[in-house]
Amino acid sequence: MRITISGPPGSGKTTVAKLLSEKMGYPLICGGDIFRNMAKERNMDIIEFSKYAEEHWEIDREVDRRILEKAKKMENVIIDSRLSGWLMHLNDIPAYKVYVDASLDVRIQRIWKREDGDIRKIKEKVIMREESEKKRYMEIYGIDFEDLSIYDKIIQSDSLSPEEIVQEIIGAIKYEEKH
């Protein structure tokens, strides 16, 4: 079973995807890793690269192409990407699509704990990144990222631990661990 984990930065989606991958023994495809590696290849930070990607649609298309290529080859996989649910939906690839969300304040706190630094600058960067991505997704794919109608499960993560979220997903897909 393909399971996509989508959501905004700081929602916990990557942590959940990693835990779910470990728990189920499924490989993990991480779109954020692909995007960050492409930024490093060009000696840019994530904000610079996001802005660059606004003008160079081939960046998003390449990230998505790599995700799709891998996802098509695997039936049992966890796919962590802002657009993974939409990519599967638009390409008619069967998947259980999960959207993990959290309030902006909670997401900023999580990112601050992970990255340290000035919390105001982190908030500013997150808001800029989200606006940049929303704009690109609409222009490139016609996707309204705020349209959650394609998801099988939406989880508000503000007061849940990653382990609790994983258990919710496992319960929803009726996955039984093999001992």
N, C-alpha and C positions, 0 to 999 in steps of 0.2 A: 504494500500500500504506500502510495506517495502521500506525504503529509507536508503541506506548506505552512510555514509560520511567518506571518507578516505583521507589521505594526510600525509605529514611529520610533525614532531614536530614543533609547532610555526606557522603552516599554517593558523590556525584559525578554524580547523575542529571541535574541541570540543565546542567552543563558538557557531559556526554555528549550530551544532547538538542540543545543548541545546535550542537555540532560535527557531529553527524549531520545536522541540518537543513541546515547549510552544505554539507556534503559531498554530500548527495543532492539539494540544491536544493528541498527540501520546506519548506513553511511550518511554523512552530512555534507550538503552543498551550501556554502555560505556566500551569498551575493555581495555582502559587505566586504568580505575578504578579497573577492575578485576586484571590486571597485577600489579598495585601499591599495592593493598591489599595483593596479594600473596607475594610481596617483603617484605612488613611489617611483614607478618606472619613469615618470615624467618630472620627478623632483618637485612635486606639489603637495601641499597639505590638503586635507579633505575639503575645506571651504574653497580654496583656489580651484581645486579640481572640479568641484560641483559647479562653480561659476563657468569654468572652461567647458564643462559638459553641456551647459545651457546653449552654447554656441556650436558645439560639435556633437551632434546627435549620434554620431558613430560610436561614441563612448558608451552610452546607455545600450545601444543596440548590440555592441560587442559583449557587454556584461550579460545581457539577457540571452544572447545567442549561446554563450558558454553554459549558462544555467540550463537552458532548454536542451541543449545537446546532451548534457549529462543526465537530465531528468528523463528524457526519452529512452535512454539506455537502461534505466533502473526502475524496477517496479517497487522495490522496498527501499525508500529513501526519505530523508528529512531535508526539506529545502527552506533555508532561512534567507529571505530577501524581502525588501519592502514591497516588491511587486510579484513575488512568487505565486500568490493566489491568482492574481490577474493574468500572469503569464500562462498558467495552466488552463485557466478559464478561456482565454482568447485563442489558445491553440488546441482546444478540445482534448487536453491530456487529463485523464482521470486522476483526481487527487482529493483528499480531505483537506479543506482550506480553513486555517485557523487565523484569526486576527487578534493579536494581543495589544491591548491599549492601556494607557495610564494618563492621568492628568498631567498637564504641562509641569506643574510644580514638582510632582513626584519624579517625573522623568529628568528634570534638571538636577534634582538632588542626587539621583542615581548616577548620572553622567559625571557630576562634580566629584562624587566619592570615587569613581573609577579613574578619572583623569586629573583630579585636583585642579588647582588654579583659581582664577577669579570667577565666582559664581555668576556675576552679571555678564561677563564676557561669554561664558558658556551658554547662558540663556540666549544671548544675542546671536551666537553662532548657530545654535539649534534652530532658532526661529528662521534665520536666514537660509539654513540648509533645507528646512522643510518647505519654505516658500519656493526655493530654487527647484526642488524635486517635484513639487506639485505642478509648477509651471511646465517643466520638462515632460512629465507624464501626460499632461493634457495635450501639449503640442505634438509630442512624438506618437502617442498611442491613442489619444482621445479618451484617456482614463481619468476619471474624477476619483482621486485617491480617497476622498471622503465617502464615496459610495461603497458601503459595506455589504450590499445585497448579495454579492457572490459568495460570501463566506458561510461555511457550514457551522462554525462556532466562533463567537466573539467573547473574549474574556477580558474583563476589567482587572488589571493586575495591581492596582494601588495597594490593596491590603492582603494580597496573596503572595506566598513564597513561590519561587520557581518550582519547587517540588509539588506544591498544591496545584499549580497550573498543569504540570505534567500529568498528575493524577486525574485532573478534569478531562484532559485530552484522551488519556488512555481509557477512561470510563466511557467517554463519548463514542470512541471507535470500537469499544468492546474488545480491546486487545487483551489477550491472556498470555502472561509470561510463560515461557517454556522452561521448565527446570531440568 
